[in-house]
Each structure stands twice: as structure tokens, then as C-alpha cells.
Amino acid sequence: MTVRKGDKMTISIQEHMAINVCPGPIRPIKQISDYFPRYSPGPSSEEGRSPTDQSDASPSDAPSSVGRTAEEGQEPDSYDSDDSTALGMLEFDLYYDQQSCTLECNILRAKGLKPMDFNGLADPYVKLHLLPGACKANKLKTRTVRNTLNPAWNENLTYCGITEEDMARKILRISVCDEDKLSHNEFIGETRVPLRRLKPGQKKHFNICLERQIPLASPSSMTAALRGISFYLKELERAQQWEMEERGRILLSLMYSSERGGLVVGIIRCAHLAAMDVNGYSDPYVKTYLKPDIEKKSKHKTSVKKKTLNPEFNEEFFYEIEQKDLSQKSLEVTVWDYDIGKSNDFIGGVTLGMNTKGECLKHWTECISYLNKKMEHWHTLTNELPGSTFSD
């Protein structure tokens, strides 16, 4: 359909009705009539126009208003709104507590999910992942609701050890899946929420359409040379980032006790640890050293927690030391994976002291400054610890 300059574009009754009754948000597309059946134009459609008029008009002279909207900077979508709403709607709340460094995800309900089973229903459940990050380490999951397309979960799932840095750069992926006992579970739809959209201390409510999973680029579409270059660049990037690779979080408490005359170190819990075993988990325990330790008597070790990436220890260790000497000391904390019959694997570590930076320095100075007051902070574990021998 072509339109001369200055003429108004007419819309057929089919297109007009489709725009008004189409469910969900209208996405910018080049020509909405492409998504609906069109009938071959009859003589009436050319009524009132001369052959000269037809030859003068060209498609470039009359772009549709919808097409202009798509070209003026709005994000193009590869699917129509019908495809999105057909997957269903998901309702949930997110709340970030800055004091406790926790992200609370209250999964409420879903409506109009896509049927996945032969009976026209589904057995839906919800999975949460924090991206980027290891899927096993930060996966949370609701219960399964049987035989329904409108499930209600009302479950509260909590992430621990979420810092302000995480809130600025991480994305929460929320997936709805159908559980199958006799075969693999099926994906229904997902949505992704950048955590920077949340304000600390304020609950945010979401009620949005599920989307299809974003497919990865097919390797077959790349030549062998391009694949080789991309793999080389990825390995180079990994090598450059190796020194500060994140391996999880640990929640530590420090307190200088004037009554006992020493430093009390509390190992509370770890979160999102790197998986070291073939089953996708680890058997973690924690060691602490107060350095310099010439006589090597400052070592303390927690118990081992089996098959977990989010262990809770709640153990305390005591170091007898003068308060004035703490400024010359540093606390080295390492997390290990226990293995029977072979050497234990190093997961990650962190050092607190006057020569450190950021949260580590802040935590250490608070401990020295405030007597008899327990200070708790989350710390990021890295794969390299200065001064560590990486041996158990």
C-alpha cells in the first residue's frame, strides 16, 4: 500500500480492530498488516486514483507512522505481543535490605501460563538465578503447583550476601518451568530484572509478561576462523581477570573483647561458593590465621558442611592479643573444599588488615576503634590471596 505525500494513510477495518483488541502491549513493528491476513485489493481499493497517481507514488515517499516509530530509536522486537502474552503473566515483589545485605524475592502468582501437558494444563514452578554467576551457586526454586495454568505460590526466596556493587551490576533472571516426572522439565517463559532498578528499603511490585528464552548465536553461523578468534579472545579475557575472580561471599564478625583481652572472630556463613566437586557442589570449611604468625599457632578451622554452596557455620574463634597490636596484624580467612583421599581444594579467600582496601579495611578499623562491639560484614572471596600458600 502506497500513499502520496500529504495524504493521510487509511487503515482497513481489520487492522483497526486488531489494534484495539490485541492483548498485551503493542510492540513497534514495521507494518502491522504483516501479522494479519490481507485480502487481495479489488477495484474499489483503487477507486478515485488515476494511473498517473499510482506511478508517482513510491514506498519511500510514504513510510507508515508505525515504521517511523520503530526507526526513531525504540528497541526492535523479534516477536509479536501475542507470542509474549501467550506464555502468561508473572506477579512478584522484590525488596533489598541494605543493612543485612539480603534480596527478598516474593513469588506471588502467575496467570494464563502456556499449556505444556497433554491435559491442557501444566505443573509450574519458578527458578531464580543471579547473572552473571554460577547457576548452581545462586539458584533458588519454589515448590511445584500441580495441574494449573494459574498457580499461586506466595513463597519468599532470599539471597544473602548481596552487596551494593551487586545491585549495580547484576540481573535477576526469573524462569517459569513445567515439571515432568518422566522426562526433562520444560521451559515456559522468563523475565529479567536489573537490580539497579530497586531502591534500598523499598518494596517494588512487578506484574509483567513472560518472554521466550533468548537464544544464543548458532556456532554454525560463524566461520572456523571467527570461532577461533572468539575463543582466543575469551581465554585472553579470562587470563586477565584470573587474579580477581569471584569465588563466593563470606559473612564475618569481629569484636575486640576487653574482658577476655583478645580478638573474637566469628565465621557466620558463606553464600554462592564456587562448586569444586563433580556433583556441582562443595564440602566447605573455613580456616583463619592471624598473621604474621611465626610460630604457626594461630590456625583455627571450622567443621565441614557437606554438599552445599551456602553453608552456615556460626562458629567463633578467640585470639589472645593486645588491642594496640592489632594494627600490626592481619586476619587471613580461607575457604576450602574437603576431599577424602586427596588434597583439599582451595575455593577462595580474603584478608583483613590495615594494608587492605574497601570493606576489608573498614571492617578491621571498626573492630579496633569500637571495643566490645560485634561488627558484621560480608566480604567477597577471590581465587588469589596475597601471602597464602594455597595448601592445607
Secondary structure, DSSP 8 states (H G I E B T S, - for coil): ----TT------HHHHHHHHH--S-----S-GGGGS------GGGGTT--HHHHHH--GGG---HHHHHHHTT----SS-HHHHHTT-EEEEEEEEETTTTEEEEEEEEEES----STTS---EEEEEEEESS-HHHH-EE-----S-SS-EEEEEEEEES--HHHHHH-EEEEEEEE--SSS--EEEEEEEEEGGG--TT--EEEEEE-B-------GGGS-HHHHHHHHHHHHHHHHHHGGG-EEEEEEEEEEEETTTTEEEEEEEEEES----STTS---EEEEEEEES-TT----EE-----S-SS-EEEEEEEEE--GGGGGG-EEEEEEEE--TTS--EEEEEEEEETT--HHHHHHHHHHHHSBT--EEEEEEEES--TT-----
